[in-house]
């Protein structure tokens, strides 16, 4: 997609120091790819958080036969 944008020259110079990009176009492409990765990771963490909360709700009210520290100790001693 072709478009014209006005970029902050100071910000572009600083970004170029951290990038392997040789051109402003490559820099913008890299920035967009990074943005997408970061947002996808945020969405994944949100989804994970929702699954953990759901699991905690389903497990609420269940009692363990042993204390968690006893289970961890037994696991450690087996190694």
N, C-alpha and C positions, 0 to 999 in steps of 0.2 A: 504494500500500500504506500503510495507516495503522498507526502505531506510536507508542509513547511512549518517549522517551529522556531521560536526564539529561545535560545539557551543562555543561561547565566554563565558568562565566560570564566569567572572565578571558579565556579563549581565544576565546570567542564575541565579546567586545568587540574584541579585537585583530583577529580575522578580519573583523569588520564594517568596520574601518578600511580594509582592503585590497579590499573587495568593493563592488559596486554594489547588493548585496542590501539590501532594506529590512526584511525579516523574517527570523527564524531559519529558517523553512522554506525561503526562497529561498537562504539561506546554505548550508544543508545540501545542497540540490539542486546548487548551484554546486560545493561541495566534492566531492560524488560524481562530478559530470561531470569535474572536474579530475583526480580520482583515476583514473577510467577512462582518460582521455587519456594520463596519465603511464604507467600500466601497459601500455597498448597500444603506446606508443612504446618502452618497455623491451622488450616482446616482439618488436617489429619490429627493434630493434637486435640482439637476440639472434639472430634469424633471419638478419639480414644477416651477423653475425659468423660464424655457422655456414656460410653460403654462401661467404664469403671463405675460410675454412679449408678447405672442400671443394675450392674452386678451386685454392688453393695446393698441396694434396696432389696434385691431378691434374697440375699444371704442374711439380711438383718433378722434377728430372732433365732438363728441357728447357734447352737453351742458346740464348742470344740471339745473333744474328749481329753485333749491335753493342752497345756498352755503353749503358746507359740514359742517361747524360749526353750521349752523342753524338746519340741520338735526340731528346732534349729540345732540344739546341742547334740541330739542323737544323730542328725545328719552330719554334723561336723565330725563326730567321733567315728562314723563309718568310714571316713576318708583316710 
